[in-house]
């Protein structure tokens, strides 16, 4: 299964909040983060969300609808 990177986040909490929306729509996802290097609550510049390629369009639409922001192209 090929995963596509669809959104970047400032922290893991934001990514997890967005992932709940995808979960409600039965869209599988993966959160990628290096926060564990810095410990709980650490600042990370590497947090993003990816979904399987076949769910990309639906996931982007959900995120854009809620955030009003353009998601990664």
N, C-alpha and C positions, 0 to 999 in steps of 0.2 A: 504494500500500500504506500503510494507516494504522498507525502505531506507537503503542503504549500504554506509558506509563511504569509500570514495575512494581516498581522497587526503588531506594532511595537508598543511597549508600555514603560512608564517611569518606574514601576515597582510591581512586585508579584501580586500584591493585593488587587491592583487594578486589573491585571490579567485574569485573576481568579474570578473577579466580579463579572467580567465580560464572558468568561467561560461558562458561567452559570446560565447565561442566555442561550449559548449554543447547546448546552446540555438539555435545556427545556425543549429545544427544537430537535432533539435526538441527533445532534451533529457531534461526532467524535472530535476530540481536540487533544493537543499536547501543548503544555506550557514549558518553554525553555527559559532557564534562568541560571545565573551564576551567583545568586544571592547567598547561597550556602557558604561561599568563600568568605563573605564578610560577616556571617552570623545573622541571627534574626534581626530584622529591622535595618539591615545594612543598606547602603546605597549601591545600586547596581545599574550598569549601563547596558545590560544584556538580558532583557526580558521580552520575549515575544510569544505569540500564539500561532500555532499552525493547525491546519485541518487537512483531512484527506482531499486529494484533488477533486474528487467527484462532488464534494460539498462546498467547494470554494465560493461559487457564486452566491449560494444561499447564505453562507456564513458572512460574507462581505456585506450583503444586503441587510442582515440583522444588525451587524455592528454599526453600519452607517446610519441606519434608521434610529438607533438609540443614541449614538454619540453626535450625529450631525457632522462628523468629520469624515474626510476621505480616508479610506483604509489603503494599505500598501497596494501598489499596482503590480 
